[in-house]
């Protein structure tokens, strides 16, 4: 018997516990299992995933497979380990929620900057999910998603502010998930970015996938290539301020860090975005006075200048077109006001 067979036999004799479960989308194209899991699992290297597959710790539709297995639509992938997952990892916490709308099916909230959406590495508490667990019971979990994300249909980054919709029952979860999958959800963001886009309006069509070296970052790839996933961002310039611009972004797809990565790809990284190069002077003079002004703006806006300003969807029960909007948060507005004063009102507002 081979070493591989010995390893799988040993694992099969031990009690194994499910730690993660992923269900491939109905439109999933053929993709190697190890690559599929690399895209799903942050901070886990391809080598470690391949070893887990060889050890029989990764099952596809309940059966061990080889690392070069090609994922197909609706395949169910589970990661099994010999120790149980951390118990009671969702700790209900009395974290205030800024609720903008609520009925029996959905909840629309304003997520402030700094609030992580769901537990993860280094964030086992203090998340939106911990708050939801305190304020609500028996929120549904999306099929194929992790059990520590009750009610979560979509997410926005920790340091992005704005509107989110939460599902309160399985029917609402399924209905909203389909809208996100079909790209019929209306999501509009406002971003303060460095520099000025060449066009007043434009569309960025570039694939987005995991950065080959830095696992927590995303990278753009050619739209007609095999790397990354199809991603489309429409943008419109709202205000030009010479060194920075205020832009409106409409997401046609919803990839991780999509706006941040797409805007960086056209030379306009989001202001004070520490992960994608927006936390330094990207455009402007070398004078000390200007550099100090920018640093003061970073202090006023100690996170990326990105805000989910509107959210539209079809109500899962009534079929009504729902649209929710919110103002720019104070930190972003303060920095915009500072730029206008600094430039003496010489801005071009659309």
Buried (B, 14 or more C-beta within 10 A) or exposed (E): EEEEEEBBEEBEEEEBEEBBBBBBEEEBEEBBBBBBBBBBBEEBEBEBBBBBBBBBBBBBEEEBBEBEBBBEEEBBBBBBBEEEEEEEEBBBBEBEBEEBEBEEBBBBBBBEBEBBBBBBEEBBEBBBBBBBBBBBEEBBBBEBBBEBBBBBBBBBBBBBBBBBBBBBBBEBBBBBBEBBEEEEBBBBBBBBBBBBBEEEEBEBBBBBBBBEEEBEBBBBBEEEEEBBBEBBBBBBBBBBBBBBBBBBBBBBBBBBBBBBBBBBBBBBBBBBBBBBEBBEBBEBEEEEEBBEBBEEBBEBBEBBBBBBBBBBBBBBBEEEEBEBEBEBBEBBBEBBEBBBEBEEEEBEEE
